[in-house]
């Protein structure tokens, strides 16, 4: 825990420092939400196609979904998502003419959540 999934448009791939983003997000989660940095796991999912509005523009999408164990306040969750959006702005440099749509959310992990790490 935390489980982080970052969906992003294919056309943003070259301008997205994914590793840098993850390495900046993990300490943010530790500082704001009390997560252990070594427990943070981030995976990136490239989306081949996306459509925004009527599809007429050149748009790229980044959506950050963070799964945390229940118990964080709404204020803490908001601070994390605002921080995640600031990191998106720092680590995603869209190509000229490409408009970036960024969003972030936190969901509470279900009580059934379990993890295992083996060598």
Number of C-alpha atoms within 10 A of each C-alpha: 18 23 17 20 16 18 17 23 20 16 20 21 17 12 12 20 15 18 13 12 18 21 13 15 21 21 17 19 24 17 13 14 18 12 18 14 17 11 12 21 14 20 13 14 13 15 16 9 11 13 13 12 7 6 9 8 12 14 19 23 20 22 19 21 19 25 18 22 15 11 9 14 10 10 9 15 19 14 16 23 20 15 18 27 19 12 17 24 15 13 18 19 16 18 15 7 9 14 13 19 14 17 17 18 16 19 13 13 16 11 8 5 9 8 5 4 4 3 2
